[in-house]
Amino acid sequence: MNIDIITLLPNFWYNCIYYHPIIKKSIKKKIINIRIYNLKNYCCKNNNKKKKIDDYPYGGGYGMVLKIEPIYNCIKYLKKKNKYNYIIYLTPDANLFNQKNAIKLSKKKNILFLCGYYKGIDQRIRENLINKEFSIGKYILSNGDISTLVVIDSIIRLIPRYIR
């Protein structure tokens, strides 16, 4: 299984790969392959020297969301290289992730996770590029990497070749 992760915290994932026993063991046994993509590397080059990735919500509202351009650029680049079964975004307002979902995902070959930050992501991304949304609970975390780790952990345990 190939798991790609779009994140603003690549070091979080490098530490997970190194320290998280389930992930580390699965990579070592070549059951999974995890690739990390830093969202800041996909910012528009024009007038964005500081690699600003947040903006006000499209259509107004409070708080900041991840801008559409870097997410679109990254997903467009990755879709040229891979055919994804699912592009997943975890958010508190989606359907609750459960064991049935984990079993279904554990049988897929290529999954892409988009980790959210701030108040979320531009709604146009959710409507046009994301094809699966889940929630691990109706509460807010500091970032989407934490909830993505929960889902990845639950998926890996169910991969048929995985031996505890």
Backbone as JSON Lines, residues from 0, in Angstrom:
{"i":0,"aa":"M","n":[0.84,-1.18,0.0],"ca":[0.0,0.0,0.0],"c":[0.89,1.24,0.0]}
{"i":1,"aa":"N","n":[0.54,2.2,-0.84],"ca":[1.22,3.49,-0.88],"c":[0.35,4.52,-0.2]}
{"i":2,"aa":"I","n":[0.93,5.23,0.75],"ca":[0.23,6.29,1.46],"c":[1.02,7.57,1.26]}
{"i":3,"aa":"D","n":[0.39,8.54,0.61],"ca":[0.99,9.85,0.42],"c":[0.3,10.83,1.36]}
{"i":4,"aa":"I","n":[1.1,11.74,1.93],"ca":[0.58,12.68,2.91],"c":[1.02,14.08,2.54]}
{"i":5,"aa":"I","n":[0.05,14.97,2.37],"ca":[0.33,16.39,2.14],"c":[0.2,17.08,3.49]}
{"i":6,"aa":"T","n":[1.26,17.77,3.92],"ca":[1.31,18.31,5.27],"c":[2.12,19.61,5.33]}
{"i":7,"aa":"L","n":[1.92,20.34,6.39],"ca":[2.79,21.48,6.72],"c":[3.82,21.07,7.77]}
{"i":8,"aa":"L","n":[3.71,19.86,8.28],"ca":[4.59,19.38,9.35],"c":[5.32,18.1,8.93]}
{"i":9,"aa":"P","n":[6.2,18.17,7.95],"ca":[6.88,16.95,7.52],"c":[7.69,16.28,8.64]}
{"i":10,"aa":"N","n":[8.26,17.06,9.55],"ca":[9.03,16.47,10.64],"c":[8.17,15.63,11.57]}
{"i":11,"aa":"F","n":[6.92,15.99,11.74],"ca":[5.99,15.16,12.53],"c":[5.96,13.75,11.94]}
{"i":12,"aa":"W","n":[5.86,13.67,10.62],"ca":[5.76,12.38,9.95],"c":[7.08,11.64,9.93]}
{"i":13,"aa":"Y","n":[8.2,12.35,9.78],"ca":[9.5,11.68,9.82],"c":[9.71,11.05,11.2]}
{"i":14,"aa":"N","n":[9.26,11.74,12.25],"ca":[9.35,11.17,13.6],"c":[8.42,9.97,13.75]}
{"i":15,"aa":"C","n":[7.21,10.05,13.2],"ca":[6.27,8.91,13.26],"c":[6.86,7.69,12.55]}
{"i":16,"aa":"I","n":[7.44,7.92,11.4],"ca":[8.03,6.82,10.64],"c":[9.15,6.17,11.44]}
{"i":17,"aa":"Y","n":[9.9,6.98,12.16],"ca":[11.04,6.47,12.91],"c":[10.63,5.84,14.25]}
{"i":18,"aa":"Y","n":[9.66,6.46,14.94],"ca":[9.34,6.05,16.3],"c":[8.05,5.23,16.47]}
{"i":19,"aa":"H","n":[7.08,5.39,15.61],"ca":[5.81,4.7,15.76],"c":[6.0,3.23,15.37]}
{"i":20,"aa":"P","n":[5.85,2.3,16.32],"ca":[6.21,0.9,16.04],"c":[5.41,0.25,14.91]}
{"i":21,"aa":"I","n":[4.12,0.53,14.8],"ca":[3.3,-0.07,13.75],"c":[3.74,0.42,12.38]}
{"i":22,"aa":"I","n":[3.94,1.71,12.26],"ca":[4.36,2.29,10.97],"c":[5.78,1.82,10.63]}
{"i":23,"aa":"K","n":[6.68,1.91,11.58],"ca":[8.07,1.53,11.35],"c":[8.17,0.07,10.88]}
{"i":24,"aa":"K","n":[7.48,-0.81,11.56],"ca":[7.51,-2.24,11.23],"c":[6.91,-2.49,9.85]}
{"i":25,"aa":"S","n":[5.82,-1.81,9.53],"ca":[5.16,-1.99,8.23],"c":[6.02,-1.51,7.08]}
{"i":26,"aa":"I","n":[6.74,-0.43,7.29],"ca":[7.64,0.07,6.25],"c":[8.82,-0.89,6.08]}
{"i":27,"aa":"K","n":[9.37,-1.33,7.19],"ca":[10.51,-2.25,7.14],"c":[10.15,-3.54,6.41]}
{"i":28,"aa":"K","n":[8.93,-4.04,6.61],"ca":[8.47,-5.27,5.95],"c":[7.93,-5.01,4.55]}
{"i":29,"aa":"K","n":[8.01,-3.74,4.11],"ca":[7.53,-3.34,2.77],"c":[6.05,-3.61,2.57]}
{"i":30,"aa":"I","n":[5.29,-3.5,3.65],"ca":[3.83,-3.63,3.59],"c":[3.23,-2.3,3.16]}
{"i":31,"aa":"I","n":[3.84,-1.22,3.63],"ca":[3.41,0.12,3.24],"c":[4.61,0.94,2.79]}
{"i":32,"aa":"N","n":[4.32,1.95,2.02],"ca":[5.3,2.95,1.62],"c":[4.66,4.3,1.91]}
{"i":33,"aa":"I","n":[5.31,5.11,2.72],"ca":[4.78,6.43,3.04],"c":[5.68,7.48,2.41]}
{"i":34,"aa":"R","n":[5.03,8.4,1.69],"ca":[5.74,9.54,1.1],"c":[5.12,10.82,1.65]}
{"i":35,"aa":"I","n":[5.99,11.74,2.05],"ca":[5.56,12.99,2.67],"c":[5.79,14.14,1.69]}
{"i":36,"aa":"Y","n":[4.78,15.01,1.56],"ca":[4.88,16.17,0.68],"c":[4.61,17.43,1.48]}
{"i":37,"aa":"N","n":[5.6,18.31,1.53],"ca":[5.48,19.56,2.26],"c":[4.68,20.55,1.41]}
{"i":38,"aa":"L","n":[3.53,20.96,1.9],"ca":[2.64,21.84,1.16],"c":[3.32,23.16,0.77]}
{"i":39,"aa":"K","n":[4.25,23.63,1.59],"ca":[4.93,24.9,1.29],"c":[5.75,24.83,0.01]}
{"i":40,"aa":"N","n":[6.12,23.64,-0.41],"ca":[6.9,23.49,-1.65],"c":[6.05,23.68,-2.9]}
{"i":41,"aa":"Y","n":[4.75,23.82,-2.73],"ca":[3.84,23.94,-3.87],"c":[3.14,25.3,-3.94]}
{"i":42,"aa":"C","n":[3.68,26.27,-3.21],"ca":[3.13,27.63,-3.25],"c":[3.39,28.24,-4.62]}
{"i":43,"aa":"C","n":[2.51,29.15,-4.99],"ca":[2.71,29.87,-6.25],"c":[3.97,30.72,-6.12]}
{"i":44,"aa":"K","n":[4.74,30.77,-7.16],"ca":[6.01,31.5,-7.13],"c":[5.81,33.01,-7.2]}
{"i":45,"aa":"N","n":[4.75,33.46,-7.85],"ca":[4.52,34.89,-8.06],"c":[4.18,35.61,-6.77]}
{"i":46,"aa":"N","n":[4.99,36.56,-6.39],"ca":[4.74,37.42,-5.24],"c":[4.46,36.65,-3.95]}
{"i":47,"aa":"N","n":[5.08,35.5,-3.77],"ca":[4.85,34.71,-2.56],"c":[6.19,34.18,-2.05]}
{"i":48,"aa":"K","n":[7.14,35.1,-1.83],"ca":[8.49,34.7,-1.42],"c":[8.49,34.06,-0.03]}
{"i":49,"aa":"K","n":[7.52,34.41,0.8],"ca":[7.45,33.87,2.15],"c":[6.68,32.55,2.21]}
{"i":50,"aa":"K","n":[6.25,32.06,1.05],"ca":[5.49,30.81,0.96],"c":[4.25,30.83,1.84]}
{"i":51,"aa":"K","n":[3.48,31.9,1.71],"ca":[2.23,32.05,2.48],"c":[1.21,31.03,1.99]}
{"i":52,"aa":"I","n":[0.69,30.25,2.9],"ca":[-0.22,29.18,2.52],"c":[-1.62,29.37,3.11]}
{"i":53,"aa":"D","n":[-1.85,30.44,3.83],"ca":[-3.17,30.65,4.43],"c":[-3.83,31.9,3.86]}
{"i":54,"aa":"D","n":[-5.15,31.93,3.95],"ca":[-5.92,33.05,3.43],"c":[-7.28,33.06,4.12]}
{"i":55,"aa":"Y","n":[-8.03,34.11,3.88],"ca":[-9.39,34.18,4.42],"c":[-10.28,33.22,3.62]}
{"i":56,"aa":"P","n":[-11.31,32.68,4.25],"ca":[-12.18,31.73,3.53],"c":[-12.82,32.34,2.28]}
{"i":57,"aa":"Y","n":[-12.87,31.55,1.22],"ca":[-13.53,31.96,-0.01],"c":[-15.01,32.21,0.31]}
{"i":58,"aa":"G","n":[-15.5,33.37,-0.04],"ca":[-16.89,33.7,0.24],"c":[-17.09,34.38,1.59]}
{"i":59,"aa":"G","n":[-15.99,34.61,2.32],"ca":[-16.07,35.3,3.61],"c":[-16.14,34.36,4.79]}
{"i":60,"aa":"G","n":[-16.13,34.94,5.96],"ca":[-16.18,34.16,7.19],"c":[-15.0,34.47,8.09]}
{"i":61,"aa":"Y","n":[-14.99,33.87,9.25],"ca":[-13.95,34.13,10.24],"c":[-12.83,33.11,10.13]}
{"i":62,"aa":"G","n":[-11.66,33.49,10.61],"ca":[-10.53,32.57,10.66],"c":[-9.79,32.48,9.34]}
{"i":63,"aa":"M","n":[-8.79,31.63,9.31],"ca":[-7.97,31.44,8.13],"c":[-8.07,29.98,7.68]}
{"i":64,"aa":"V","n":[-7.91,29.77,6.39],"ca":[-7.92,28.41,5.82],"c":[-6.68,28.26,4.94]}
{"i":65,"aa":"L","n":[-6.35,27.03,4.61],"ca":[-5.27,26.79,3.66],"c":[-5.71,27.27,2.28]}
{"i":66,"aa":"K","n":[-4.83,27.97,1.6],"ca":[-5.13,28.5,0.28],"c":[-5.33,27.38,-0.74]}
{"i":67,"aa":"I","n":[-6.1,27.68,-1.75],"ca":[-6.39,26.7,-2.79],"c":[-5.17,26.39,-3.66]}
{"i":68,"aa":"E","n":[-4.36,27.4,-3.99],"ca":[-3.29,27.23,-4.97],"c":[-2.26,26.16,-4.58]}
{"i":69,"aa":"P","n":[-1.67,26.21,-3.38],"ca":[-0.67,25.18,-3.08],"c":[-1.27,23.77,-3.01]}
{"i":70,"aa":"I","n":[-2.48,23.65,-2.5],"ca":[-3.12,22.34,-2.43],"c":[-3.4,21.83,-3.84]}
{"i":71,"aa":"Y","n":[-3.97,22.68,-4.67],"ca":[-4.26,22.3,-6.06],"c":[-2.97,21.89,-6.79]}
{"i":72,"aa":"N","n":[-1.92,22.71,-6.65],"ca":[-0.65,22.41,-7.32],"c":[-0.07,21.07,-6.87]}
{"i":73,"aa":"C","n":[-0.12,20.8,-5.59],"ca":[0.42,19.56,-5.06],"c":[-0.39,18.35,-5.53]}
{"i":74,"aa":"I","n":[-1.7,18.43,-5.41],"ca":[-2.55,17.3,-5.83],"c":[-2.43,17.08,-7.34]}
{"i":75,"aa":"K","n":[-2.39,18.14,-8.11],"ca":[-2.24,18.02,-9.56],"c":[-0.92,17.3,-9.9]}
{"i":76,"aa":"Y","n":[0.15,17.69,-9.23],"ca":[1.46,17.05,-9.44],"c":[1.4,15.57,-9.07]}
{"i":77,"aa":"L","n":[0.81,15.25,-7.93],"ca":[0.76,13.85,-7.47],"c":[-0.14,12.98,-8.34]}
{"i":78,"aa":"K","n":[-1.22,13.55,-8.83],"ca":[-2.13,12.78,-9.68],"c":[-1.51,12.44,-11.03]}
{"i":79,"aa":"K","n":[-0.5,13.2,-11.45],"ca":[0.22,12.86,-12.69],"c":[1.09,11.63,-12.48]}
{"i":80,"aa":"K","n":[1.52,11.42,-11.24],"ca":[2.42,10.3,-10.91],"c":[1.68,9.06,-10.4]}
{"i":81,"aa":"N","n":[0.5,9.24,-9.83],"ca":[-0.2,8.15,-9.16],"c":[-1.69,8.16,-9.47]}
{"i":82,"aa":"K","n":[-2.28,7.0,-9.45],"ca":[-3.74,6.89,-9.53],"c":[-4.22,6.53,-8.14]}
{"i":83,"aa":"Y","n":[-4.9,7.47,-7.5],"ca":[-5.33,7.29,-6.11],"c":[-6.72,6.66,-6.04]}
{"i":84,"aa":"N","n":[-6.85,5.69,-5.15],"ca":[-8.17,5.15,-4.85],"c":[-8.99,6.21,-4.14]}
{"i":85,"aa":"Y","n":[-8.34,6.91,-3.2],"ca":[-9.03,7.96,-2.45],"c":[-8.08,9.11,-2.17]}
{"i":86,"aa":"I","n":[-8.64,10.32,-2.21],"ca":[-7.96,11.5,-1.69],"c":[-8.79,11.89,-0.47]}
{"i":87,"aa":"I","n":[-8.19,11.76,0.7],"ca":[-8.93,11.86,1.97],"c":[-8.57,13.12,2.73]}
{"i":88,"aa":"Y","n":[-9.61,13.73,3.27],"ca":[-9.46,14.89,4.15],"c":[-10.22,14.6,5.44]}
{"i":89,"aa":"L","n":[-9.55,14.77,6.58],"ca":[-10.2,14.55,7.87],"c":[-10.66,15.88,8.44]}
{"i":90,"aa":"T","n":[-11.92,15.92,8.85],"ca":[-12.54,17.14,9.33],"c":[-13.65,16.8,10.32]}
{"i":91,"aa":"P","n":[-13.85,17.6,11.35],"ca":[-14.88,17.27,12.35],"c":[-16.3,17.22,11.8]}
{"i":92,"aa":"D","n":[-16.57,17.88,10.68],"ca":[-17.95,17.92,10.17],"c":[-18.27,16.81,9.17]}
{"i":93,"aa":"A","n":[-17.4,15.8,9.05],"ca":[-17.66,14.68,8.13],"c":[-18.27,13.51,8.9]}
{"i":94,"aa":"N","n":[-18.58,12.44,8.17],"ca":[-19.08,11.22,8.81],"c":[-17.98,10.59,9.65]}
{"i":95,"aa":"L","n":[-18.4,9.98,10.75],"ca":[-17.46,9.4,11.71],"c":[-16.73,8.19,11.11]}
{"i":96,"aa":"F","n":[-15.41,8.2,11.21],"ca":[-14.59,7.08,10.76],"c":[-14.83,5.9,11.69]}
{"i":97,"aa":"N","n":[-14.98,4.71,11.1],"ca":[-15.25,3.52,11.93],"c":[-14.48,2.32,11.38]}
{"i":98,"aa":"Q","n":[-14.67,1.18,12.02],"ca":[-13.95,-0.03,11.64],"c":[-14.28,-0.47,10.21]}
{"i":99,"aa":"K","n":[-15.52,-0.3,9.81],"ca":[-15.93,-0.66,8.45],"c":[-15.13,0.16,7.43]}
{"i":100,"aa":"N","n":[-14.95,1.47,7.7],"ca":[-14.15,2.32,6.82],"c":[-12.69,1.87,6.81]}
{"i":101,"aa":"A","n":[-12.17,1.53,7.98],"ca":[-10.77,1.09,8.08],"c":[-10.55,-0.18,7.26]}
{"i":102,"aa":"I","n":[-11.46,-1.12,7.34],"ca":[-11.34,-2.37,6.58],"c":[-11.33,-2.07,5.08]}
{"i":103,"aa":"K","n":[-12.23,-1.21,4.65],"ca":[-12.32,-0.86,3.23],"c":[-11.02,-0.2,2.75]}
{"i":104,"aa":"L","n":[-10.5,0.75,3.54],"ca":[-9.28,1.45,3.15],"c":[-8.06,0.53,3.16]}
{"i":105,"aa":"S","n":[-8.04,-0.44,4.06],"ca":[-6.88,-1.34,4.17],"c":[-6.7,-2.2,2.92]}
{"i":106,"aa":"K","n":[-7.71,-2.27,2.09],"ca":[-7.65,-3.08,0.87],"c":[-7.28,-2.26,-0.37]}
{"i":107,"aa":"K","n":[-7.04,-0.98,-0.19],"ca":[-6.72,-0.11,-1.32],"c":[-5.21,-0.06,-1.54]}
{"i":108,"aa":"K","n":[-4.83,0.32,-2.76],"ca":[-3.42,0.35,-3.13],"c":[-2.77,1.72,-2.93]}
{"i":109,"aa":"N","n":[-3.47,2.78,-3.3],"ca":[-2.92,4.14,-3.23],"c":[-3.9,5.09,-2.57]}
{"i":110,"aa":"I","n":[-3.45,5.71,-1.48],"ca":[-4.3,6.65,-0.75],"c":[-3.5,7.93,-0.53]}
{"i":111,"aa":"L","n":[-4.16,9.05,-0.72],"ca":[-3.57,10.36,-0.47],"c":[-4.34,11.04,0.65]}
{"i":112,"aa":"F","n":[-3.62,11.51,1.68],"ca":[-4.23,12.25,2.78],"c":[-3.81,13.71,2.68]}
{"i":113,"aa":"L","n":[-4.77,14.6,2.84],"ca":[-4.5,16.03,2.95],"c":[-4.74,16.42,4.4]}
{"i":114,"aa":"C","n":[-3.7,16.91,5.06],"ca":[-3.81,17.32,6.46],"c":[-4.2,18.79,6.53]}
{"i":115,"aa":"G","n":[-5.27,19.08,7.23],"ca":[-5.75,20.45,7.35],"c":[-5.09,21.22,8.49]}
{"i":116,"aa":"Y","n":[-5.21,22.53,8.43],"ca":[-4.67,23.43,9.46],"c":[-5.59,24.61,9.59]}
{"i":117,"aa":"Y","n":[-5.35,25.41,10.62],"ca":[-6.15,26.6,10.88],"c":[-7.62,26.2,11.01]}
{"i":118,"aa":"K","n":[-8.46,26.89,10.26],"ca":[-9.89,26.58,10.31],"c":[-10.26,25.49,9.3]}
{"i":119,"aa":"G","n":[-9.31,25.07,8.48],"ca":[-9.57,24.03,7.49],"c":[-8.91,24.34,6.16]}
{"i":120,"aa":"I","n":[-9.58,23.92,5.09],"ca":[-9.07,24.15,3.74],"c":[-10.13,24.89,2.94]}
{"i":121,"aa":"D","n":[-9.69,25.48,1.86],"ca":[-10.61,26.18,0.97],"c":[-11.71,25.21,0.54]}
{"i":122,"aa":"Q","n":[-12.95,25.65,0.63],"ca":[-14.11,24.8,0.33],"c":[-14.08,24.24,-1.09]}
{"i":123,"aa":"R","n":[-13.5,24.98,-2.02],"ca":[-13.43,24.51,-3.41],"c":[-12.59,23.24,-3.53]}
{"i":124,"aa":"I","n":[-11.61,23.09,-2.67],"ca":[-10.81,21.86,-2.66],"c":[-11.69,20.69,-2.22]}
{"i":125,"aa":"R","n":[-12.46,20.9,-1.16],"ca":[-13.35,19.85,-0.66],"c":[-14.36,19.44,-1.73]}
{"i":126,"aa":"E","n":[-14.86,20.39,-2.45],"ca":[-15.9,20.11,-3.45],"c":[-15.36,19.48,-4.73]}
{"i":127,"aa":"N","n":[-14.1,19.78,-5.08],"ca":[-13.6,19.38,-6.4],"c":[-12.46,18.36,-6.41]}
{"i":128,"aa":"L","n":[-11.68,18.27,-5.34],"ca":[-10.53,17.37,-5.36],"c":[-10.58,16.25,-4.34]}
{"i":129,"aa":"I","n":[-11.27,16.46,-3.25],"ca":[-11.37,15.44,-2.2],"c":[-12.5,14.49,-2.56]}
{"i":130,"aa":"N","n":[-12.25,13.17,-2.49],"ca":[-13.33,12.24,-2.79],"c":[-13.75,11.39,-1.59]}
{"i":131,"aa":"K","n":[-13.15,11.65,-0.42],"ca":[-13.57,10.95,0.79],"c":[-13.21,11.83,1.99]}
{"i":132,"aa":"E","n":[-14.2,12.06,2.85],"ca":[-13.99,12.82,4.09],"c":[-14.41,11.97,5.27]}
{"i":133,"aa":"F","n":[-13.63,12.06,6.33],"ca":[-13.94,11.37,7.58],"c":[-13.71,12.3,8.75]}
{"i":134,"aa":"S","n":[-14.29,11.93,9.87],"ca":[-14.06,12.61,11.14],"c":[-13.68,11.54,12.16]}
{"i":135,"aa":"I","n":[-12.74,11.87,13.05],"ca":[-12.45,10.94,14.14],"c":[-13.21,11.37,15.39]}
{"i":136,"aa":"G","n":[-13.98,12.42,15.27],"ca":[-14.8,12.91,16.38],"c":[-15.22,14.34,16.14]}
{"i":137,"aa":"K","n":[-16.26,14.74,16.81],"ca":[-16.81,16.09,16.64],"c":[-16.1,17.08,17.58]}
{"i":138,"aa":"Y","n":[-14.79,17.18,17.39],"ca":[-13.96,18.1,18.18],"c":[-12.82,18.6,17.3]}
{"i":139,"aa":"I","n":[-12.17,19.65,17.74],"ca":[-11.12,20.3,16.97],"c":[-9.76,19.9,17.55]}
{"i":140,"aa":"L","n":[-8.82,19.53,16.68],"ca":[-7.43,19.28,17.05],"c":[-6.57,20.42,16.53]}
{"i":141,"aa":"S","n":[-5.33,20.47,16.96],"ca":[-4.45,21.56,16.53],"c":[-4.04,21.44,15.06]}
{"i":142,"aa":"N","n":[-4.11,20.24,14.5],"ca":[-3.79,20.07,13.08],"c":[-4.33,18.73,12.58]}
{"i":143,"aa":"G","n":[-4.37,18.6,11.28],"ca":[-4.92,17.4,10.67],"c":[-3.98,16.2,10.67]}
{"i":144,"aa":"D","n":[-2.71,16.42,10.99],"ca":[-1.76,15.32,11.03],"c":[-2.12,14.32,12.12]}
{"i":145,"aa":"I","n":[-2.62,14.81,13.24],"ca":[-2.96,13.95,14.38],"c":[-4.09,12.99,13.99]}
{"i":146,"aa":"S","n":[-5.14,13.51,13.4],"ca":[-6.26,12.65,13.0],"c":[-5.86,11.72,11.86]}
{"i":147,"aa":"T","n":[-5.0,12.18,10.97],"ca":[-4.52,11.32,9.88],"c":[-3.72,10.15,10.43]}
{"i":148,"aa":"L","n":[-2.9,10.41,11.45],"ca":[-2.13,9.33,12.07],"c":[-3.06,8.28,12.67]}
{"i":149,"aa":"V","n":[-4.14,8.71,13.3],"ca":[-5.11,7.77,13.89],"c":[-5.67,6.85,12.79]}
{"i":150,"aa":"V","n":[-6.05,7.43,11.67],"ca":[-6.64,6.65,10.58],"c":[-5.6,5.71,9.96]}
{"i":151,"aa":"I","n":[-4.39,6.2,9.75],"ca":[-3.35,5.36,9.16],"c":[-3.03,4.18,10.08]}
{"i":152,"aa":"D","n":[-2.95,4.42,11.38],"ca":[-2.69,3.34,12.33],"c":[-3.78,2.27,12.24]}
{"i":153,"aa":"S","n":[-5.02,2.7,12.17],"ca":[-6.13,1.73,12.11],"c":[-6.14,0.95,10.81]}
{"i":154,"aa":"I","n":[-5.7,1.57,9.72],"ca":[-5.66,0.9,8.41],"c":[-4.55,-0.14,8.38]}
{"i":155,"aa":"I","n":[-3.36,0.24,8.82],"ca":[-2.2,-0.65,8.74],"c":[-2.46,-1.96,9.47]}
{"i":156,"aa":"R","n":[-3.09,-1.89,10.62],"ca":[-3.37,-3.1,11.41],"c":[-4.24,-4.1,10.67]}
{"i":157,"aa":"L","n":[-4.98,-3.65,9.68],"ca":[-5.92,-4.51,8.97],"c":[-5.4,-5.02,7.62]}
{"i":158,"aa":"I","n":[-4.24,-4.56,7.21],"ca":[-3.68,-5.03,5.95],"c":[-3.37,-6.52,6.11]}
{"i":159,"aa":"P","n":[-3.86,-7.34,5.19],"ca":[-3.72,-8.8,5.36],"c":[-2.3,-9.29,5.64]}
{"i":160,"aa":"R","n":[-1.27,-8.67,5.04],"ca":[0.1,-9.13,5.26],"c":[0.68,-8.67,6.58]}
{"i":161,"aa":"Y","n":[0.01,-7.72,7.25],"ca":[0.54,-7.22,8.51],"c":[0.44,-8.28,9.59]}
{"i":162,"aa":"I","n":[1.55,-8.56,10.23],"ca":[1.57,-9.51,11.36],"c":[2.02,-8.74,12.58]}
{"i":163,"aa":"R","n":[1.19,-8.81,13.62],"ca":[1.5,-8.07,14.83],"c":[2.71,-8.61,15.45]}
